[in-house]
């Protein structure tokens, strides 16, 4: 918030009328400067003053108009604060379901802009509303989760508020001694920060806890102190509840007249603040008090008023009850079961390109959304590609690039948990998604998809066009969407496993082919080597024969020996070349052979006899080569095996 408004807020604790005039002047300057953001901040500052004075009805219309303006202009931080104010107003008026909806939306937006104060306020409000709706466990969860944003904000105001609410949580579990400790801590924080409304509230809580611990004298003193301070700061709701607690103490003490006086004053204050729930509580207590007093005329008057208030309360609660009944429809559970069944399908034989579109088409009616899409990040292209969508819009952008859609790109690479946005237009990526999808979208739900090095973004949308109403994403929505998210991540993992397996199989095939080629080369090397050696010796002997012939020294015995050797060499060449041809033929027929060679009977003697001539020829040519090189005679050729 602007520093001037923060100063106005501090002044309002001591001098509310002066602070109100300053806030009005600040708003006029902001409007003249065309600063809509500061104008909305000024509206929130004036709301705080009205709330402390119990006059929220004077600014409720401005709060609603401010929320609409923030939604239209995409002012996320201001929208979060004003939604928090809407929730507080609904809570004071006893409309707890509407309060929860407003605080959930405020929490979503405050998380986006990292507004720790609004996060803490919304979580504390959600805790209080759930406690009032007899759901203390849920309230406790929200309250404990508020500790982190309170610490991050570093605000004495929030520290006091959290301590007081922790005490209220202990009250729900009847832990009066522990609650008294929290209330005392809250009082110390409030006094240190000179936060008079929390000082007064702390005295009320302390007095109520002491009353439960039967410390009646101290309880009455603290409750009277709370009432006096509430009147000084004109905090009507706090004065009314303090009077109610004091009336309870008088009932325990048997002071019936004082009890009735307190209840009448409390009811008048509840009328001014518009709190229907408190009016009902005080009217019921007055009926019982007048009956105990024997004043049946007054008791009957308050009975009639109680009936009217009950009818009004039922009317206000009818809409949220209808929504709750609809949310508990059996078809919702069926959708869960269908998605769970879908997530357990065997998808190992389906590639990602085929599986994703099919998954989204099947999941869309179960998720009950208007559109859903899945982008997958490609680091090599520095962009995300639309992998699938349902239904196909035709106008949707296929690629998310950092230069064109920076906010969406950050969501895709940095989002770590589901991000529900009931009012998507307040998010920084709203305009980008309007361009991505070709039309403005009211509500969006983002879910990160992560699988090893692969990342993606799953997007669900509700509400097309500027006139569409916001969709409040429920726990069921998040649960069903998370099932689809897990299914997509599982499919990514399966696709990665298939690619790895294919790569391994390709590597194995290459290795096997290399081994086969090496084996064939080894087999071919022996007969080919013999042929090369034989041809080399034949060439050498032929050259020697030509030399003898050219000198006229060719003897008959030399020619006869040469012819004999030539005949033997021809046989060797023919036999080894036949082996080469046979090996090549076997290699060619390899693909036609069965997976495993059949068993064959081998005559070992015949096999050795078939190999002996090759060995004899190789040895003979080796001796011949040695003899030729050293000037040996033809007698060396007689070696045999």
N, C-alpha and C positions, 0 to 999 in steps of 0.2 A: 504494500500500500504506500501511497505517496507520504513523504515525511510530514507535510503539513496536516494531512488527515490523521496520521498517527499521533501528532501533537494534539489535535482536536479530540481524539479518542481519550487521551490522558486527561485533558481538561474536563471532559464530560463526566468523569468520575466525581469531581468536586463541584463543578459548576455546569450542570446540564443545559441550562437556558443559554448561557454564554456560548457553550460549545455548539448548540444548535444554530445560533445565529452565524457563527463562524463557518459552519458546514454549508449553510445556505449561501453565504457569500462566496465560498470556494466553488460551489456548484455553478453559480452565475458566471464566475470567471472562466471555468472550464467550458461552459456552453459557448461563451463569447469567443474562446480560442478554438472551438471546434474539436475539443478533446473528449470524445465519447467515453474513452476509458476512464478518465478522471471523473467524468460526470457520474458514471456508474459506481466508482469508488466512493464518491460523496454520498450517493444514495445509500450505500452499505453503512457508512459512518452514521448517517441520520437514523438508519434502522436500529443501530446499537443503542443510540440515545433513547429512542421510542421504546425499545424493549425494556431497558432499565426502568423506565417510567410506567411500564404497563400499558403502553398506548400503541401496540403493534397494529391495531385496526386502522390507524391514521396513515400508515405507510405500506400496508399490504398490497394495495393496488400498484404503487410505484415499484415494489419489488417484482411483481409479475411482469410489468412493462419492461423493467430493466433486464429480466431474464430473456424476454423476447428480443430485445435490442442486442444483448450479448450474443445470442444465438445467430441473429442475422449478420452481425459484423464479425463473428468469429473471435470474440474476445474471451479466451478460455479462462484466464485467471479471474476476471470479473464475474463471468458466468458461474464459476465454482463458488465464489463467496456469496453471490445472491441466492444460489440454490441452497447453500447452507442456511441462509436466513429463512428461506421458504420452509425448510425442514423444521427449524426452531419455532416458527409461527404455527405450523401444523401441530407440533408437539404441545405447545401451550394451549391450543384449542382442543386438544384431546383426539386429534385425527392422526393416530400413530402410524397407520399404514401409509398415508400420504407423506408423513414425515420420513419414514424409512426410504420411500422411493426418491424423495428429494435429496436425502443425505447420500444415498448410493450414487446418484448422478454427480453430486458435488465431489464425492471421493474419487470417482473416475477422472474428472477434469483436474482436480488438485494433484493427482498422481502424475498426470501428463506434464503439468507445468512445475512440478516439484514444490508446490505450496504447502510447506509442512504445517503451518498453522491451521489452514483449512482442512488438511487431512486429519489432524488431531481433533478439531472441532467435530468433523463429520463422524469419526469413529466413536468419540464420546457420546455424541447424539444417538448413534445407532445402538450403542450399548444401553443407554437410558431407555430408548423406545422398546427394545427387546425385553428389558426387565419389566417395564410396564405391561407388556403383552404376555407376561408369565413365561418368558423364555430366558431364564437367568443364565443358562449355560452359553447360549449364543451371545448374550450381553457381555458376559465375562470374557469371551474370546475377542470381541471388538475392543473392549476396554484395555485388555492386556496388549493388544496390537497397537494401541495409541501411544505406548511408552516411547517407541522409537521416534515418531515425528515430534513428540513433545520435547524430547532431548535435542533433536536436530534444530528445532525452532529456538531453544534457549530462552523461553518466555516464562517469567514468574507467574503471569496470569494463567498460562496453560498448566504450569506445574501445580498451582493451587486447584485448578479445575479438575485435573486428573486425580489428585489426592482425595478430593471430596467425593468423586465418583467411585474411586476404589473403596472408600468407606461405605458408599451406598451398596456396592456389590457385596461387601461383607454382611450388610444388613439382610440381603436376600437369603443368605445362608445362616442367618441368626447368629452370626459371629460378632456379638456386640462389643466385646473388649477390643478385638482387632479393628472394628469399624471406628471406635473411639480414638484409637491411635492415628488412623488415617485422617480423621476429621481434625485432630489437633495439628497434624503436619500441614494440612490444607490451611488452617487458620494462621500458622506461622508464615507460610508463603504469602498469603493474602495481606497480612499485616506488613510484611517486608516490602511488598509492592504497592501498598496503600490502595488495595483494590477493595473498596468498601462493600460492594455487593457480595463479594466472596467472604469478607469478614462476617457480614450478617448471616450469610448462608451457613458458614462454619458454626456459628453460635447456635443456629437452629438444629443442625445435625448433632452437635455435641449435646444439646439439651434433650433431643429425642433419644439418643443412645443412653444418656444417664437415666432417663425415665424408665427405659427398659431394664436397666441395671438396678432399679429401685433407689436411685440416688435422687429422690424427688426434690429436695430443697435446692440442690445445685442445678437440677434440670429446670426448675421454674425460673431461677435467676438467669440462666443462659437463654431460655426461650423469650423472656421479657426483653433481654438485651437484643435478641434478633429482631423482635417486633419493633423496638425503638429505632434501631439502625435502618430497618426497611422503610420506616416512615420518613426518616431523614433523607434517604436517597430516592424516595418515591418509587420503591420496587414493590409493586402491588402483589405479584404472584407470590413473592417470598413472604410478604406480610400475611397473606392469606394462609399459606401452609404452616407458618409459625403459629398463627392463631389456632389452626386445627390441632396441632400438636399440644398446645397449651390447653385446649378444650379436653383432649384425651387425658391429660394429667389431672385436670379438675374432676373428670369423671372417676378416675381411680381414687381421688381424694374425697369423693362424695360432695363436691361443691357444685351442685346442679345448676344454680342460677348463673354462676360464673361460666360454666360450660356452655349454656345457651347463649350468653352474651358473646362469647368468643366465636361460636358457630355462626351467629347472625352477621357479625362483622366479616367473617371469612367468606360467607356466601355473597355478600355485597361486593367484596373485592373480586371474587371469581366472576361475577356478572360483568364487572368493568373490563377484566382481561379477556373475557369471551371463552373461558375454559369450561366447556360443557361437562367434562369428566369430573372436575372438582365441584362444580355446582351439584351434580348428582350425589357425590359423596357427602357434601355438607347437608343437603336436603334430607338424605336418609338418616344422617346423624341427628338432625333436628326433630324428625318424626319420632325417633326413639327417645330423645330427651324429653319432648313434651308428653309422651305417653308415660314415662317414668314420673314426670311431674304431676300427672293427672289432668293436664290441660288438653282435653280431647278435641276441643274446637280448633286450637292451633295445630294439633297433630293432624286433623283432617285437612286443614288448609295446605299443609306441606305435603300431605299424601297426594292431593290433586296436582300440585306442582311437580311432584316426583313423577307422576304418570305422564305429564306433558313432556318433561325432559327426557324420559325414557323413549318416548315416541320419536322425538327429534334425534336422539342418539342413534336409534335403530335406523332412521332414514339416512343419516350420515355414514353409517357403517355398511349399508346395503351394497354399495358399489364395490368396496374392497372385498367384502365377503363373497360377492359374485365372482370376482377375479380369482379369489383363492379356490373356490369350488371348481372353476374352470381349470385352474392349474393342477388340481388333484384328479382330473378326469382320468379314467382308466386308459384312455388312448395314449396319454403321456407315458405311462409305464410300458405300454406296448411298443412305443417308439424306442425306449431304452433297450428293451429286449431285442427288437429288430436290429438296432445298431450293434448290440453286443454279438448277435448272431452273424451280422455282416463282418464284424471285426475278427471273427473266428474262422472265416472262410479259408480254404486252402488256395493260396495265390501264388504258389511257387512256380507255376508254369506260365504265369502271365507277366509280360514285360510292363515296365512302368508306363510307357506311352499308351498302352492299351488299358491298363488297370485304372489309372487316375480318372479319366472321363467316366468310366463305368461306375466307379465308386461315388463320384459326386452326383451323378444322375440318380443313383439308388438312395443316397443319403439326403438329398434335398427335401423330399416330402416328409422324411422323418424329423429333420431339423426344423421344419416349418418356417423356412426363410424364403425370401423372394429371389435371392441370387447368392451363389457362393463360387469362389474361384481360388485357384492355387497357383502361386508363382514360385518358381525354383531359381535359385541364384546360380549364375555361371561366372566364376571368377575370371576365366579367360576372356570373356566378353565384357567384364565389368558391368554386368546388367543382370536383371532377373527376367526370365521368360515365362509367359503365361502357359502353364502346363495343361490346365484343364479348367473349364467353367461349366456351370449349370444354372439356368439355361444359357445357351450361347447367345450373347447379345449382338454380336456383329460389330458393335461400336466400341467394345472394350479394347484398350491398348494392349498389345501383346508383350511389350517390353517396358520394364521399369529401369530407366537410366538415372544415374545420380545427378546429372546435369539438368534433366528435365523434371524429375520427381525426387528432390533431395529428402523431404520429410518421409516419404514412403520408403525410400531406400534405407533410411536410418531405422525405420520400423523393421524392415526385412532383416537387416543384419544385426540389430542390437536388441530387439524385443526378446525377453526371456520368460514372460508369463502372459496368459490371456489378458487382453485389453478390451473390455466392453465399453462402448461409447453410445449411450442412449441418445445424446445430441452430438452427432458426428460433426456438425458444422462448427462446433467450438474447438475442434482439434486442428492442429497446424496442417495436417495432411488433408483437410476437408476439400479444399479447392483442387488439390491434385487428384483425389479420387473422383471428383466430379468430372475431371478431364479423362481419367482412366476409364470410367464406366460410361461416359457420354451423357450423364445426367446427374443432378444433385441427389445425394442419398442422405436420409435423415439419421439412421442408426447403423453403426458398424460394430462388428466384433472381430478383432484380430487375434490370431493364434500363431505362435512361432512353430515352425516345423524344423527340427534339428535331427540329423543323423550323421554322426562322424563329421566329415568335412563338408557335407551337403547341408544347405540351409534354405528355408523357404518361408512363405507367408500364406497362411490360410485365412481367407476373408469371407465373412458372412454379412449380408446387408438386409435391412428392412426399411421400407418406406421410400418410395420414389417421388421426386418432385418437391418443391418448396412447401406445399400445403400438407404434406404427410405428417402424421403425429409421431412423436418419439416412441421408440420401443424400449421398454425397460428389460434388459437382459436378466433373466432369472437364473437361479442356480441350476435348474433343469436345462436351460439353454446352454450354460457353460459345460454341464456334464455331458450332454449329447455331442456338443462340438468337440469336447476333449476326446471322446471316443473316436470321432472321425480323424482328429489330429493324430492319435496314437496309431490308427489304422494306416494313415498315409506314411507315418514314420516307419511302421513295420514294412510297408511295401517298398520304401526307399532302401531299407536294410536288406530286404529280399533281393531287390534289383542289384544292389551292390554285391551281394553274395553270388548271384548268378554271373555277374561280370568277372568277379574274381575267379570263380570256378572255370569259366570259359578261358580266362587267361592262363590258368594252370593247365587246363586241358590242351590249349594250344602249345604251351611250353613242353608238355609231356610228348605231344605229337612231334614237335620239332626235335626233341631229344631222341625219340624213338627213330625218327627218320634219319637223324645223324648217325645213330648206332647201326641202322640197317645199311646206310651207304658205306660206313666204315667196314662193316662185315663183308659186303659185296666187293668193295675195293680190295680187301685183304684176300678174298677168294680169287679174284681176278689177277691179283698181283703175281701169284705163283706161276700159273701157266704163261701169262704174258712175259714174266721175267725169263722163263725158260726159252720162250720164243725169241726174245731179244738177244739173249746170250747165244743161242744157236745161230741166229742170223749174223751176229757179230763174228763168230768163229768161222762161219762159212765165208764171210766176206774176207776175213784175214787169210784163210787157206787159199781162196781163189786168187788173191793178190800174189801170194807166194808162188802159186802154180804159174801165173802169168809171167812173173819174174824169171822163173826157171825156163819157161818156154822161150822168152825173148832172148835169153843168153845161150839157148840151144843146149841146155843141160837137162831137159825134161826126160827123166828115166821112166821106163815102163812100170816099174814097181811104185814110183811116186804117183803116177796117174791112176794106177789100180787102187792104191790106198785112198787117194782123193775121192774116187768114185764110190768106194765103200763107205767112207765117212759121209759123203753127200747123201747117200741112200739112207743111212741111219738118221742124219739130221732132218731129212725130209719127213721120215716117219715121226720123229719127235715134234716137228712143227705141226704136222697134220693132227697128231693126237692132242696137243695142247691147245691148238686153235679150236678143235672140236669141243674141248672142255670149256673154252671161253664162250663159244656159241651156246652151249648147254646152260651155263651160268646165267647168261643174259636172258635166255628164254625163261628160265625159272624166275628170274627177277620180274620179267614182264607178266608172268602168270601169278605173281604173288597176291595181287588184289582179288583174284578169282578163287583163291584157296579158302577153305573153311577157317574159322577162328582158331582152331587148334589142329595141328598136323596129326593124322592118324598114326597109330603104331605100325611100325614096319619091321619085318624080319631081315636081318643083315647077316650074310655069310662073311665072317671075319677073314677067312683065308682068301676068298676071292677079292675082298677089298684090298688086302695087303698086296696080292699079286698084281692088282690093277695099278697100285701106287709104285710098285717096284721099278717098272721101266722108267718112270719119270725120274726117280731118284738115281737110277743107274746112268741115265742120260745126262742128268745134271752133273754127276760126279765125273763122268767121262769128259764132258766139255770143260769142266773146271781144270782137269789134268791136262787136257789138250791146250788150253789157254796158257797154263803155267809152262808147259813144254815149249810152246811157240815163243813165249817171251824170253825163255832162258836158253833157247837153242837146243832143246831136247830132241830126241829121235821119235820115230813113229812107234817105238815099242811102248811108249807111255800110254798109248791109246788102248792098250789091252786090259787096262784096269776094269774090273767088273765086280758086281755085288752078287 
